[in-house]
Amino acid sequence: MDFVSDNLFNGRRFRVLTVVDNFSRECLAIHAGKSLKGEDVVAVMEALRLLSKRQPVRIQTDNGSEFISKSLDKWAYENGVTMDFSRPGKPTDNPFIESFNGSLRDNA
């Protein structure tokens, strides 16, 4: 799980939350918005849990403020999900999502 940021034609910034299954390499969710917070990440994960009837065992992310938020930590605890954070400044710890995000940027 990671974020991609870019600018619209008018210069306004937007962010995209991408969720990729590390095992199957399947993109499970793409959620865009002007400003995304921990609560938005929780809403996406809860929607995935309810719609797909699948529960992640572990979520791998960087140390972004949205991922270390109390709301996501609480959701993970309540759902028995382990949060696995990469080392600061080491995108190679999260290669599948970084590769996906690069392809998303190139093709969008």
N, C-alpha and C positions, 0 to 999 in steps of 0.2 A: 504494500500500500504506500502510495506516495502522491505528491502534488506536482503539477506542471503549471507554470505561470507564463502568461503572454499578454500582449496588448492588442486591443481592438483597433480598427482603422482610425478611430477618433482619439486614440492614445489612452483610453481607459484600460486599466489592468483587470484581468480576470484570472481565475485559478480553476484547475481541474483536478479532482481527486480521482486517481486510478487505483483499482483493486484488481490484482492479478494473482491467480492460484499458482504458487511456485511449483507444484507437482505437474499439473496438466498444462501450464502456461496459458490457461484460458483467462480472458479478461472478464471478470465477474461484474464490474461496475465502472462507469465513468459518470462523474457528477460535476457539473460546472456551476460556478457562481462568482459574483464579484468579490465576496469575502467569505471564506469558509472557516469554520471554527470546529473545536472538538465536538460540539453538539451536532454539527452537520455530519461529521464522520460517524458518530454513533447512530444517527438516523439512517445513513446508508448501510451500515453493518446490520442494523436491526431489520431493515427492509430485506436485505439479502438472506438473513436467517429465516425470516418468515416466508418469503416467496420461494426460496429454493429448498427449504426444509433441510438445509445443510448447515452444520455448525463448524466453524474453524476451530482447530485445536491450538494453533499458534498463529500469531500475526507478526510479520516482520516489517518494521518501519525504520525510518531515521529518527532523529531526536527533535523533530519539528514540534512547535508548541501545540499544534492540534493533536499530535499523537501522545504527548506526555500530559495531556489535560486530565483533570479529575473525572470529567464525564466519561471519557473513553476508558480510563482505568477502572471506574466503577462498573461500566458495562462489561468489560472483560472479566472482572472478578465474578460478577453475578452469573455469567455464562460459562465459566470455567475455561476461559481462553487465556493462554500465556502470551504476554507481550514480549517480543524479542527485538531489542533496539540495536541498530548498527552502531559502530564506533563513530564518534563525531568526525566529520570530514572524510569519511571512507565510503563513497558510493559503491565501491566494489564489494562491500558487504551485502548489498541488495541488488545483485546483477540483473535479475529477471525483470524487475519493475523498471530499473533504469534503462534497460534495453527497450522495453515496451514504450516508455515515455519518449525515448529518442525517435522511435518509429512513428509515434503519434505526432510529434512535432514535425517530422519530415513530410508526413502524408496529409497533414491538416491544412 
